[in-house]
Amino acid sequence: MRRSVGVIGLGAMGQGVADNLIKAGFTVYGCDLRREVLDAFAARGGKACTSPAMLGAQCDVVIVLVVNSAQTDSVLFGENGAAQSMKRGSVVVSSATVQPSYAAALGKRLGEKGIELIDAPVSGGVVGAAKGTLTLLTSGPGAAYEACGDVLEAISSKVYRLGSDHSTGSKVKVINQLLAGVQIAAAAEAMALGLREGIDPEQLYDVITHSAGNSWVFADRVPHILKGHYSPPHTALDIFVKDLGLVLEAARANTFPLPLASTAYQMFAAASAAGLGHEDDTAVIKTFPGIKLPGV
């Protein structure tokens, strides 16, 4: 019989991860604050839990897919947290984007309870989660991989093993988010200039995606702008306020200059302050003056 796996956080990412684990034959437990989400999860073959502690008691591996370190702390160590009920030798796979120092401390705290940790932030977004093609940026001890390697393979197309230190996966994810945030901001700036200059945005997109200025982010995100699809978001703008904030915190701790990341953070923060935080991350283009946006 396949082992039991828990997923805490059945949002857009967690749903896809849980569904792929069910398809792979695991017994999958899920926990979320929303009753309607739990009911839908149960209808798809999952086992709904009303608290992280209830889930932790059932599972050999617990995947935490929440937004940040505060939520990770809450579902693991708060009232009815999973860590209080998990068996010694079980594994937490922590997939929120967090400060590397937090990931290192989390490994020590769980280790004191006899629980292993894989620091495993993810890349690939909602589409990757749904298709089971996430890229996992992982680090942790060999024993943890031995205990959950089949689980990681079931939800991803690539598992990077970046070392035994718990913070390494989060360090790499922070660097990835630096690039993603800067490139989204740059794509919005380029399209805004094109609109200001009266260039047809569809033609501009076609030219750039066949020229040296193209990037994966430009090709992926600019269609949201062309279609005026800002809500519901593919990735919320506030995610990059948070993630670029983590980038700058890491740099500040080492007195390291990051001029492009700093500028991109200010662009996203300004957009969030203007009330766009829950829209798509490409809504940062709305902060540029004097342009008529497609589809709006």
Secondary structure, 3 states (H helix, E strand, C coil): CCCEEEEECCCHHHHHHHHHHHHCCCEEEEECCCHHHHHHHHHCCCEEECCHHHHHCCCCEEEECCCCHHHHHHHHHCCCCHHHCCCCCCEEEECCCCCHHHHHHHHHHHHCCCCEEEECCEECHHHHHHHCCEEEEEECCHHHHHHHHHHHHHCEEEEEECCCCCHHHHHHHHHHHHHHHHHHHHHHHHHHHHHHCCCCHHHHHHHHCCCCCCCHHHHHHHHHHHHCCCCCCCCEHHHHHHHHHHHHHHHHHCCCCCHHHHHHHHHHHHHHHHHHCCCEHHHHHHHCCCCCCCCC
